[in-house]
Amino acid sequence: MYVSVERGADVAYDHHLRFARLKLKLKRNWTGGPAEASVQHWYAERHLEAKLQYQTIQQVLCS
């Protein structure tokens, strides 16, 4: 955390904070509920569609 204060505010409690810069690291908290299941289902469908598409392209090219 980086903090900057007005000049002359060394020890006193009545100094004025000018600005502060914070860095936060956030992480997702997956609960494994319905949202995660729907994402996994969507991913499986997309993977299957892509796999079938490349199989048909490969069959056309090899013929």
Contacts in CASP RR format, 6 or more apart in sequence:
PFRMAT RR
TARGET T0000
AUTHOR 0000-0000-0000
METHOD contacts of the structure
MODEL  1
MYVSVERGADVAYDHHLRFARLKLKLKRNWTGGPAEASVQHWYAERHLEA
KLQYQTIQQVLCS
1 20 0 8 1.000
1 21 0 8 1.000
1 22 0 8 1.000
1 23 0 8 1.000
2 20 0 8 1.000
2 21 0 8 1.000
3 17 0 8 1.000
3 19 0 8 1.000
3 20 0 8 1.000
3 21 0 8 1.000
4 18 0 8 1.000
4 19 0 8 1.000
4 20 0 8 1.000
5 15 0 8 1.000
5 16 0 8 1.000
5 17 0 8 1.000
5 18 0 8 1.000
6 15 0 8 1.000
6 16 0 8 1.000
6 18 0 8 1.000
8 15 0 8 1.000
9 15 0 8 1.000
9 16 0 8 1.000
30 36 0 8 1.000
END
